């Protein structure tokens, strides 16, 4: 088995993997934002009529969407500032 062949990933292949990872993270961000708004609306609607069990479930869904939102935003900001740092290090 030729293990050395799989250990080296060239820069072009690595950039392609990171590009597709960024697309997936942006999709997770968009879906999480939509789910956050929808579940927050449902939780507020159920709390208005004092249906605490249903609103409790919706609030847990809000917290799950928030966790995915925070994770995806952390990845987006990390990639953004890493790219900004790389641009600023390049001489004109």
FIKOLZA-1660 file (N, C-alpha, C; in steps of 0.1 Angstrom, whole numbers, plus 5000, padded with zeros to 4 digits):
% residues 92
   i   px   py   pz ch aa at
   1 5008 4988 5000  A  X  N
   1 5000 5000 5000  A  X CA
   1 5009 5012 5000  A  X  C
   2 5006 5021 4991  A  X  N
   2 5014 5033 4989  A  X CA
   2 5008 5045 4997  A  X  C
   3 5013 5046 5010  A  X  N
   3 5008 5056 5019  A  X CA
   3 5013 5070 5016  A  X  C
   4 5025 5071 5011  A  X  N
   4 5031 5084 5008  A  X CA
   4 5024 5092 4998  A  X  C
   5 5017 5085 4989  A  X  N
   5 5010 5092 4978  A  X CA
   5 4998 5100 4984  A  X  C
   6 4992 5095 4995  A  X  N
   6 4981 5102 5001  A  X CA
   6 4984 5112 5011  A  X  C
   7 4996 5113 5015  A  X  N
   7 5000 5122 5026  A  X CA
   7 5002 5136 5020  A  X  C
   8 5006 5138 5008  A  X  N
   8 5009 5151 5002  A  X CA
   8 4996 5156 4994  A  X  C
   9 4992 5167 4998  A  X  N
   9 4981 5174 4991  A  X CA
   9 4987 5187 4985  A  X  C
  10 4986 5189 4973  A  X  N
  10 4992 5201 4967  A  X CA
  10 4983 5213 4970  A  X  C
  11 4988 5225 4968  A  X  N
  11 4981 5237 4972  A  X CA
  11 4968 5239 4964  A  X  C
  12 4968 5235 4951  A  X  N
  12 4956 5237 4943  A  X CA
  12 4944 5228 4948  A  X  C
  13 4948 5215 4951  A  X  N
  13 4938 5206 4957  A  X CA
  13 4933 5211 4970  A  X  C
  14 4942 5216 4979  A  X  N
  14 4938 5220 4992  A  X CA
  14 4928 5233 4991  A  X  C
  15 4931 5242 4982  A  X  N
  15 4922 5253 4979  A  X CA
  15 4909 5249 4974  A  X  C
  16 4908 5238 4966  A  X  N
  16 4896 5233 4961  A  X CA
  16 4887 5227 4973  A  X  C
  17 4894 5220 4982  A  X  N
  17 4887 5214 4993  A  X CA
  17 4882 5225 5002  A  X  C
  18 4890 5236 5005  A  X  N
  18 4885 5247 5013  A  X CA
  18 4874 5254 5007  A  X  C
  19 4874 5256 4994  A  X  N
  19 4863 5263 4987  A  X CA
  19 4850 5255 4988  A  X  C
  20 4850 5242 4987  A  X  N
  20 4838 5235 4988  A  X CA
  20 4834 5234 5003  A  X  C
  21 4843 5234 5012  A  X  N
  21 4840 5235 5026  A  X CA
  21 4833 5249 5029  A  X  C
  22 4839 5259 5024  A  X  N
  22 4833 5272 5026  A  X CA
  22 4818 5273 5020  A  X  C
  23 4816 5267 5009  A  X  N
  23 4802 5267 5003  A  X CA
  23 4793 5259 5012  A  X  C
  24 4797 5248 5018  A  X  N
  24 4789 5240 5027  A  X CA
  24 4786 5248 5040  A  X  C
  25 4796 5255 5045  A  X  N
  25 4794 5263 5057  A  X CA
  25 4785 5275 5054  A  X  C
  26 4785 5281 5043  A  X  N
  26 4776 5292 5040  A  X CA
  26 4762 5286 5038  A  X  C
  27 4760 5275 5033  A  X  N
  27 4747 5268 5032  A  X CA
  27 4742 5265 5046  A  X  C
  28 4750 5260 5055  A  X  N
  28 4746 5258 5069  A  X CA
  28 4742 5271 5075  A  X  C
  29 4750 5281 5073  A  X  N
  29 4746 5294 5079  A  X CA
  29 4733 5299 5074  A  X  C
  30 4730 5298 5061  A  X  N
  30 4717 5302 5056  A  X CA
  30 4705 5294 5061  A  X  C
  31 4707 5281 5062  A  X  N
  31 4696 5272 5067  A  X CA
  31 4694 5275 5082  A  X  C
  32 4705 5277 5089  A  X  N
  32 4704 5279 5104  A  X CA
  32 4697 5292 5106  A  X  C
  33 4700 5302 5098  A  X  N
  33 4693 5315 5100  A  X CA
  33 4678 5314 5097  A  X  C
  34 4674 5307 5087  A  X  N
  34 4660 5305 5084  A  X CA
  34 4653 5297 5095  A  X  C
  35 4660 5287 5100  A  X  N
  35 4654 5279 5111  A  X CA
  35 4653 5287 5124  A  X  C
  36 4663 5295 5126  A  X  N
  36 4663 5303 5138  A  X CA
  36 4651 5313 5138  A  X  C
  37 4648 5319 5127  A  X  N
  37 4637 5329 5126  A  X CA
  37 4624 5321 5127  A  X  C
  38 4622 5310 5120  A  X  N
  38 4610 5303 5120  A  X CA
  38 4607 5297 5134  A  X  C
  39 4617 5291 5141  A  X  N
  39 4614 5285 5154  A  X CA
  39 4612 5296 5164  A  X  C
  40 4619 5307 5163  A  X  N
  40 4616 5318 5173  A  X CA
  40 4602 5324 5171  A  X  C
  41 4597 5324 5159  A  X  N
  41 4584 5329 5156  A  X CA
  41 4574 5319 5163  A  X  C
  42 4576 5306 5160  A  X  N
  42 4567 5295 5166  A  X CA
  42 4568 5296 5181  A  X  C
  43 4579 5298 5187  A  X  N
  43 4580 5298 5202  A  X CA
  43 4573 5310 5207  A  X  C
  44 4574 5321 5201  A  X  N
  44 4566 5333 5206  A  X CA
  44 4551 5331 5204  A  X  C
  45 4547 5325 5193  A  X  N
  45 4533 5323 5190  A  X CA
  45 4527 5314 5201  A  X  C
  46 4535 5303 5204  A  X  N
  46 4530 5294 5214  A  X CA
  46 4530 5300 5228  A  X  C
  47 4540 5308 5231  A  X  N
  47 4540 5314 5245  A  X CA
  47 4529 5324 5246  A  X  C
  48 4524 5330 5235  A  X  N
  48 4513 5340 5236  A  X CA
  48 4500 5333 5241  A  X  C
  49 4498 5320 5238  A  X  N
  49 4486 5313 5242  A  X CA
  49 4489 5304 5254  A  X  C
  50 4501 5306 5261  A  X  N
  50 4505 5298 5273  A  X CA
  50 4506 5283 5270  A  X  C
  51 4510 5279 5259  A  X  N
  51 4513 5265 5256  A  X CA
  51 4528 5263 5258  A  X  C
  52 4531 5261 5271  A  X  N
  52 4546 5260 5274  A  X CA
  52 4553 5248 5269  A  X  C
  53 4547 5237 5268  A  X  N
  53 4554 5225 5263  A  X CA
  53 4558 5227 5249  A  X  C
  54 4549 5232 5241  A  X  N
  54 4552 5234 5227  A  X CA
  54 4562 5245 5225  A  X  C
  55 4561 5255 5233  A  X  N
  55 4571 5266 5231  A  X CA
  55 4584 5262 5236  A  X  C
  56 4585 5253 5246  A  X  N
  56 4597 5248 5251  A  X CA
  56 4605 5240 5240  A  X  C
  57 4598 5232 5233  A  X  N
  57 4604 5225 5222  A  X CA
  57 4609 5234 5211  A  X  C
  58 4601 5245 5208  A  X  N
  58 4606 5254 5198  A  X CA
  58 4618 5262 5203  A  X  C
  59 4618 5265 5216  A  X  N
  59 4630 5272 5221  A  X CA
  59 4643 5263 5221  A  X  C
  60 4641 5250 5223  A  X  N
  60 4653 5241 5221  A  X CA
  60 4657 5241 5207  A  X  C
  61 4648 5242 5197  A  X  N
  61 4652 5242 5183  A  X CA
  61 4659 5255 5180  A  X  C
  62 4655 5266 5187  A  X  N
  62 4662 5279 5185  A  X CA
  62 4676 5278 5190  A  X  C
  63 4678 5271 5201  A  X  N
  63 4692 5270 5207  A  X CA
  63 4700 5261 5197  A  X  C
  64 4695 5251 5192  A  X  N
  64 4702 5243 5182  A  X CA
  64 4706 5251 5170  A  X  C
  65 4697 5258 5164  A  X  N
  65 4699 5267 5153  A  X CA
  65 4710 5277 5156  A  X  C
  66 4709 5283 5168  A  X  N
  66 4719 5292 5173  A  X CA
  66 4733 5286 5173  A  X  C
  67 4734 5274 5178  A  X  N
  67 4747 5267 5179  A  X CA
  67 4753 5265 5165  A  X  C
  68 4745 5261 5156  A  X  N
  68 4750 5259 5142  A  X CA
  68 4754 5273 5136  A  X  C
  69 4746 5283 5139  A  X  N
  69 4749 5297 5134  A  X CA
  69 4762 5302 5140  A  X  C
  70 4764 5300 5152  A  X  N
  70 4777 5304 5158  A  X CA
  70 4789 5297 5153  A  X  C
  71 4787 5284 5151  A  X  N
  71 4798 5276 5145  A  X CA
  71 4801 5281 5131  A  X  C
  72 4791 5283 5123  A  X  N
  72 4794 5287 5109  A  X CA
  72 4799 5301 5108  A  X  C
  73 4794 5310 5117  A  X  N
  73 4800 5323 5117  A  X CA
  73 4814 5323 5121  A  X  C
  74 4818 5315 5131  A  X  N
  74 4832 5314 5135  A  X CA
  74 4841 5310 5124  A  X  C
  75 4836 5300 5116  A  X  N
  75 4844 5295 5104  A  X CA
  75 4845 5306 5094  A  X  C
  76 4834 5313 5091  A  X  N
  76 4834 5324 5081  A  X CA
  76 4844 5335 5085  A  X  C
  77 4843 5340 5098  A  X  N
  77 4852 5350 5102  A  X CA
  77 4866 5346 5103  A  X  C
  78 4869 5333 5106  A  X  N
  78 4882 5328 5106  A  X CA
  78 4888 5328 5092  A  X  C
  79 4881 5324 5083  A  X  N
  79 4886 5324 5069  A  X CA
  79 4887 5338 5063  A  X  C
  80 4878 5347 5067  A  X  N
  80 4879 5360 5062  A  X CA
  80 4892 5367 5068  A  X  C
  81 4894 5366 5081  A  X  N
  81 4906 5373 5086  A  X CA
  81 4919 5366 5082  A  X  C
  82 4918 5353 5080  A  X  N
  82 4930 5347 5075  A  X CA
  82 4934 5351 5061  A  X  C
  83 4923 5353 5053  A  X  N
  83 4925 5358 5039  A  X CA
  83 4930 5373 5039  A  X  C
  84 4924 5381 5048  A  X  N
  84 4929 5395 5050  A  X CA
  84 4943 5396 5054  A  X  C
  85 4947 5387 5063  A  X  N
  85 4961 5387 5068  A  X CA
  85 4970 5383 5056  A  X  C
  86 4966 5373 5048  A  X  N
  86 4975 5369 5037  A  X CA
  86 4976 5380 5027  A  X  C
  87 4965 5387 5024  A  X  N
  87 4966 5399 5015  A  X CA
  87 4975 5410 5020  A  X  C
  88 4974 5413 5033  A  X  N
  88 4982 5423 5038  A  X CA
  88 4997 5420 5039  A  X  C
  89 5000 5407 5039  A  X  N
  89 5014 5403 5040  A  X CA
  89 5021 5404 5026  A  X  C
  90 5013 5404 5016  A  X  N
  90 5019 5404 5002  A  X CA
  90 5024 5418 4999  A  X  C
  91 5036 5419 4995  A  X  N
  91 5041 5433 4991  A  X CA
  91 5035 5437 4977  A  X  C
  92 5035 5450 4976  A  X  N
  92 5029 5455 4963  A  X CA
  92 5037 5453 4951  A  X  C
% end
